[in-house]
Amino acid sequence: MIGPQPAFVGASLAPTDPVLAADVQVGPPKSGQEDEVRFGLTSEAGLNDGLAFPFVNLAIAISLSAADGEPWLGTWIAHNVLWEVGAGVLGGWLIGCIFGWLTFLIPADTKLAQTGDGLIAIAATFVSYGHTEMIECYGFLAVFITALTIRHSHREHDFHREMHDVTEQIERLAMMILLVLFGGALVNGLLAPLRFMDVMVSVIVLLVIRPVAGWIGLLGLEAARREKLTLSFFGIRGVGSFCYLAYGLNNMPSKAGNAFGPSLAWWCSYQSSSTD
């Protein structure tokens, strides 16, 4: 029987961070300085934030099945894969169409673009995430599709720059807060349970598996060798991995969480105590 460990570890390592990846950019939208590497990295981050999550649920389903003996494959495929991915894409597209019409295409002077308020992009994010989560599908994926749909509704409008600037500032502020909290956790012994083998696995994943897998995935792409190397190597992990890890450990049976080794067992006990 397939164990939950490979699926959970793989899913937790899959998300790459679009905020940190955006540092590769050389200019905002419509500045004439778009960069294909930045676009590729941020697009990858937006997609795998949602598409890797079914495998977190796969690990949870397997661990729960091992505990209670209930079948898991049919429910996982029907609900966690087909419904949550499909509904996330469709819901994100519908909300993106609505916001795109209200922002750029409504035949009136009350277009949202006329306000010049870039916070409209944040509103679209919350609406997309909230409504799709209400129907139990992937909010991360829906937000990504919503953003693509809004951009596609009027690709040449200057208001895209306003929304980009506001969202980038908010993203960086949020990332700064999270990094400060992460630094405090490091001081308090976050990495104390790590073993030498854990460190070696991390190094191999970041410096060997990610670049090789990325290079294979880019076979056939018409791009410069340097761009392919950058795209293959620069898959920086960020907040998504912490979210996946915390969600999985909080929804798995305690014995399954302890099976991941000392470091993840510590995370499991830490997350459980923090939610009590």
N, C-alpha and C positions, 0 to 999 in steps of 0.2 A: 504493500500500500504506500502511496505517495505520502511523505511526511510534510508537515506544515513549514518546517524550517527553510527549505530552499525557496519556496514561494514567498515567504515573508521577508527573508533577507534580500532576495532579488527585487521585490516590490519596494522595499524601503530604500534601496540604493538607486532605484531607477530615476526618481525625480531630480531634475537639474533646475537650478534657481534662475528664473528670468531676470530678477533684479540685478543679481551679480553678473549674469551673462551680458546684461545691457551695457556694462562698462566697456565692452568692445566697440560700441558704436562710435562713429566719428561725427555724428550730427543728428539733430531731430528730424522728424518727417518733413518732407518738402524743402529741406535746406540744400538739396543738391549733393549731400554728402552721405547718402545711404550706403551701408556696408553689408555685403552679402553674408559675411561671417556672423555679424551681429544678428542679422535677420534669421539665419539658420539656427543659431543657438537659442534665441528667444522663442522661435517657433517650436523647436524641439521641447523646450521647457514647458511651454503652454500645453502641448499635446500630452507629453508623458506624465504630467501632473494628474491628468484624468485617466489616461489609458492604463496606467500601472496599478490603479487602485483596485480593479477586480482581483488582482492577485493577492492583495492584502486580505480581501474577503475570502479568497480561496484558502489561505492559511487558516483563517478563523473557522471556516466551514469544516475543514479537515480536522482541526483540533476539537471542535464541538462534536463532530461525528465520532471521534475516538472516545469521547467522554460519555456520550449517551447512546451511541450505536445507530443513530438516525442516518439515512442516506443523504448525501450532500451534492452529488454531481448534477442532478437535474435542476435542483433549486438554484445552484450557483450559476449554471449556464443560462437558465431562463430569466432569473431576476438580476443577478449581479453583472452579467455580461450583456445579454440582449436588451433587457429593459433599461437598466441604468445607463448604459452607454448610448443606446438608441434614443431614449427619452432625453438624455442630457444634450445630445447633439441637436435634436429637433427643438427642444425647449430653448436652448441658447440661440438657435437660428430665429425662432419666432420673436423672442424678446429683442434680438438685434434688429430685426426688420421693423418692429414697432418703434424702437428708439431711433433708428436711422430715418424713418419717415418723419417722426416728430422733430428731429434735429435738423434735417436738411431738406426734406421733400414736401412737407405739409404746405398747401397753397394758401399761406397766410403770413402776416408779418409777425406772428407769434412763434416762429421757428425757434427751437431751443438754441440754435447756433447764433441767433441774434443777441442772446444774453451775454455772450462772451465768457460764460462761466464754465471753466474746465471741470468743475466738480460734477458736471453731468456724467462724465465717464465713471466717477465713483458711484453715482446713483444707479447707473446701468449695471455696474458690478454687483451691488447689493441686491437689486431687483432680480437679476438673473440667477444669482446664487441662491437667494432665499426661495424663489418660486420653484426652482428645479429641485431643491432639497425637500420641499414640501411634498413632492410627488415621488420621493425616494429615488432620485437619480443623482448623477455625479455633478455637483455644483461647480467644481474646478473646471471640468470639461465644458460645461455650459457657458461659463464666463469667457473662456477662450473663444468659443464659437460666436458668442455675442460680440466680442471685440472685432473679430474678423468681419462679421456681417455689417456692423456699423461702419467700419472703414470702407467696405465695398460699396455701401450705399451712395457715397459721394467721395471718391478717392482724391479729388483735387481741391477740396475745400480747405481754406486756411484754418478753420476751427479745429481741425485735427491736431495742429500744433499746440493750441491752447489746452486741449484735453491731455495731450502727451506730457506737456510741462507740469501740469498739476499732478497727474498720477505719478510721474517720476519723483517729484518731491515727496509725496506722501509715502511712496514705496521706500524711499531712502530713509525717511524718518522712522518708519516702522522697522526697517532692517537694523537701524542704529540701536533702537530700543531692544530688539531681540538679541543683538550681539552683546550688548551690555549685560543683559540677563544671562546669556550663555557664558560670558566671562566670569560672572559671579558664581555660576554653577561649577565652572572649572576650578575656581579657588576653593569651593566647598567639597571638592573631591569627586566631581562627576566622572573622571576617567580613572579613578583609583582601582576599580575592579578589573580593568583591562589586563589581559595577559599578553605575553610576547606574541603568541599566535594570533591574537586579535589584531595587533598592530601590523603584523606581516600580511594578514588577509586584507586589511585596509590599503596598505601600500600596493599590493598586487592588483586590487580592484581599480585603484585610481591611476596607476602608472602602467599597467599591462592590459588588463581586461577591457577597460573603457576605451583606450586608444585603438586596440586591435579590433574590437567589435565595431567601433565607430568607423574605422577605415573600411572594413568589410561592407558596412551599410552604405558607404558612399561610392562603392564601385559602380562605374557607369555614369557618375555625375560629371558633367562638363564644368570643371573648375580647376583653378591653379593648384598645384601640389601643395603650396604653402597654406592655402585656404582649407584644403582637405585635412592637413595635419592639425591645423588649429581647431577645426570643428571636431575632429576625432579626440583630441586631447582635452580640450577645455570643456569638460562636462562637470562643472563645479556643483557640489551638493549644497543644499541650503535648507530652508524652513520645511519644504515638503517632506524631506526624509524624517524630520522630527515629528511632523504631524502623522505620517504613516506609522511610525514606530509607536507613538503614544496611543494612537487609535487601536492598533493591533493588540498591543499588550493589555489595554484596558478591556478588550472584548474577548480575549482568549481565556480558557480555563487557566488557573494559576499554575498547574503542573505543566501545561504546554509552554507558558512563558518561561518557566524555569529551565526548560529543555534547551533554551538558546544559549546557555552558558552563563558564567558569572556576571558579565557586564550587562547583558540584557535582562537577566534575572533581577539585578539591582534596579534597572530601569522599571521593571514591572512592579516591584515593591514600592519604588518611589512614586510612580504614577498612581498606584492604588491608594497610598497614604495621602497623596495630595488631593484626591477627589473625595475622600471621606469627610 
